[in-house]
Each structure stands twice: as structure tokens, then as C-alpha cells.
Amino acid sequence: MRITRRFLLSGGTLAAAVATVGGWRLLAGPAAVAATPGQAPARFDVTLSDAEWRRKLTPAQYNVLRQEGTERPYSSPLNDEHRKGVFACAGCQRDLFSSNTKFDSGTGWPSFWAPLAGAVGTTQDVSFGMIRTAVHCSRCGGHLGHVFDDGPKPTGQRYCMNGVAMTFRPVPA
């Protein structure tokens, strides 16, 4: 096969198209499963087969919780949820965040400055050519979103969560 300038340009165009539609995530592979390099993948109290997760979750929930997808900003009703209550994992119903720690980050995703004690775990996410801290449910390992160091006091953290990965249970007044 002879490599021509047209062949090279076509390859570059294809690579740009793949990157545009988010294909770099496919090329980069899945995000890290272990919090520490070389550590074995975590084991969770709630484990289901892939087929069982697909039956249990909606397609959007499955995409986020089990495939580390991201919902569109401003698409979740939980972004505008302002009642007192608890946000829980849509996969296993573990309580994750109190409404007392929710704030409007202006990002389009429900944001919190702290999780409930022991509710979440974190891993290093190196997808999309950047290093971020992914957040998962400590009971089922479901991907919830990412945490950043640009949140409000008292923690300075912003847990930017996918609303589709959570449910909300209001607390009676």
C-alpha cells in the first residue's frame, strides 16, 4: 500500500471527527478503577452482572453509573431540587448527600460541598487527556461524577454529580 498525502489527510480528518464526538474516551480506555496505582480493583457490597444492571437501570442511568458517562448539563430535575432531603444512589439506594450541602455551582449539574460520611469513594480519572478525581458510590461502585477543588467553604470542594445517577427523598418538615 502506498501512503499518499490524501491518505494522511483522510486519517487526520477521521481522527478529528472521532475526537469531536467524544471518541477519545473510547481510545483512552476506561478510567482507573483503583484509587492507588497498582492497587487491586475495589470490591463492593452490591454487585450485579452487566445484564442485571441493564435490567435494573434506565439506559441513561446505566450509561452514567456503569459506563462512566455524563448527562447533558441542565438536563436533570435534581439540579433544581431545593427541598430538604437526601440524595441517594440510583443503583443501590445508598444515601450519598444531604440537601444541606447542596449549592448552585452554575455548571448545570447538582453540586455539593461534602458527601455523607463513608458514602462515596474516589478514583483517578485520566480520560479525555486530563487528570480528574472521579466519584463513585461506596456500596455499588456506580460512577456519580467528579470532585473539584473550586467549591465553597467550609470544604472548598465541588462534588459535581450526574443527577440521573441519583434519586431524591424529601425529609418531612
Beta strands, then each sheet from edge to edge (+ up, - down):
strand 1: 85-89
strand 2: 95-98
strand 3: 102-103
strand 4: 111-112
strand 5: 120-125
strand 6: 132-137
strand 7: 143-148
strand 8: 158-161
strand 9: 166-170
sheet 1: 2+ 1- 9+
sheet 2: 3+ 4- 8+ 7- 6+ 5-
end
